[in-house]
Every structure is written in structure tokens, then in C-alpha cells.
Amino acid sequence: MGGTDIEILFLGRAHTGGDLSVYLPKERVLFMSEAYLHWIFPAMRSAYPTEWVQTIKNAESMDATWYVPGHGFVDDAKALKTDLPAYRKAMELVIAEATRLHDAKIPCVAAAPATGGAQRTACEAALKGRWGDLTSWTLYSGQLETAIRRVYDELDGKLP
């Protein structure tokens, strides 16, 4: 575009099945879209959890100075680059803990809505999990059960 080289990259499935990143090689800036949610609990409604970890690893291996998140707090280049592995580790913690709970047969299912009411959840796994520092991350309480169910679906072979 003009005198700027722009690369549209598919680094792997992450938040969705079609996550794209935009890389400016001369400037060494990688816009990661929703594959990087800076200090926001992983939003997994349509995610591919273990592939998401690999997508972040693919980004980490690039020669970028700036890793720009799709959501969350935008800091300086050094902070964003330092925090990207922390986000990957958060994803790995969610997957590992949900896997442990799944293997222990701790349920996390969506219950049918009561007549005229909202959908209820029966996610014992959310209560029994060891989520560490992730409990302080933005959207933790709103995203936890969805993340657990998505990891369960992946483990049960239910993802497309």
C-alpha cells in the first residue's frame, strides 16, 4: 500500500477459525486481532484452545517489535512484547486446569432455561478450578464457564 509493505497472515486458528494478523515487516509491527487479548481473560466462545496457544507461539517467533492486541490495554512496545508470553501462559493454564477437571469428570454444562427465564449454568468446574492470578483479569467471571466448556468440547472431539 503506497510505499508500505503489508502482509496479511494466518498464524493459525485462535479466537475463531479465521483469525488474521497484519504484519508490517519494515516497521516490525504485528497487529494480532483477537488472537491477543491483553490482560483480558481468554474469550473462547468460538475458539480453538490448543491451536490458539500455537498461534501465539507462531507470533512470538516473528521478528516483531510491536505485538498489538485486538482488545485490552495498549501499552508500549516492550510491555506488549513481554506480556504476550504471559497471555500464552494464561491460555495454557486455562487449558491445563480445564483438562484436569474434565479428566476428573467435574461437570460444566449449560442447563435449559427455566420457563420465561434466562439460561442457567451448572458449571461445578468453575468453582473447583484453580485459576490463580487469572481471577483478577478483565472479564474473568463472564468468560470462565464458556472457556471451560470450549476446552471440554475440544477434549471430547466436538470442535469442527
Residue pairs with C-beta under 8 A, 6 or more apart in sequence:
4 24
4 26
4 27
5 24
5 25
5 26
6 22
6 23
6 24
7 22
7 23
7 24
7 25
8 20
8 21
8 22
9 20
9 21
9 22
9 23
10 18
10 19
10 20
10 21
11 19
11 21
11 35
11 55
11 58
11 59
12 19
12 51
12 52
12 54
12 55
12 58
13 19
13 48
13 51
13 52
13 55
14 34
14 35
14 47
14 48
14 51
14 52
14 55
14 56
15 33
15 34
15 35
15 37
15 43
15 44
15 46
15 47
15 52
15 70
16 34
16 46
16 47
17 46
17 48
17 160
19 33
19 34
19 35
19 55
20 33
21 30
21 31
21 32
21 33
21 35
21 59
22 30
22 31
22 33
23 29
23 30
23 31
23 62
23 64
24 30
25 63
27 65
27 66
28 63
28 64
28 65
28 66
29 64
29 65
29 66
29 68
30 59
30 62
30 64
30 66
30 67
30 68
31 68
31 70
32 59
32 67
32 68
32 69
32 70
33 70
34 43
34 70
34 71
35 52
35 55
35 56
35 59
35 70
36 56
36 59
36 67
36 68
36 69
36 70
36 72
36 84
36 87
37 43
37 69
37 70
37 71
37 72
37 87
38 69
38 71
38 72
38 73
38 74
38 75
38 80
38 83
38 87
39 72
39 73
39 83
39 87
39 137
39 138
40 71
40 72
40 137
40 138
40 139
41 90
41 134
41 137
41 138
41 139
41 140
41 142
41 143
41 144
41 147
42 52
42 90
42 91
42 94
42 143
42 147
43 139
43 143
43 146
43 147
44 52
44 94
44 143
44 146
44 147
44 150
44 151
45 146
45 150
47 147
47 150
48 154
48 159
49 91
49 94
49 95
49 147
49 150
49 151
49 154
50 95
50 154
52 91
53 88
53 91
53 92
53 95
56 84
56 87
56 88
56 91
57 88
59 67
59 84
60 84
60 85
60 88
64 81
65 77
65 81
66 77
66 80
66 81
67 80
67 81
67 84
68 74
68 80
69 80
72 138
74 80
75 83
90 134
90 137
93 131
93 132
93 134
94 131
94 134
94 147
94 148
94 151
95 151
97 129
97 130
97 131
98 125
98 129
98 147
98 148
98 151
98 152
98 155
99 151
99 155
101 108
101 125
101 128
101 129
101 148
102 125
102 151
102 152
102 155
106 124
106 125
106 128
107 122
107 123
107 124
107 125
108 121
108 122
108 123
108 124
108 125
108 126
108 145
108 148
108 149
108 152
109 121
109 122
109 123
109 149
110 119
110 120
110 121
110 122
110 149
111 119
111 120
111 121
111 122
112 119
112 120
113 119
113 120
114 120
121 145
123 144
123 145
123 148
123 149
125 148
126 144
126 145
126 148
129 144
129 148
131 140
131 144
134 140
150 159
153 159
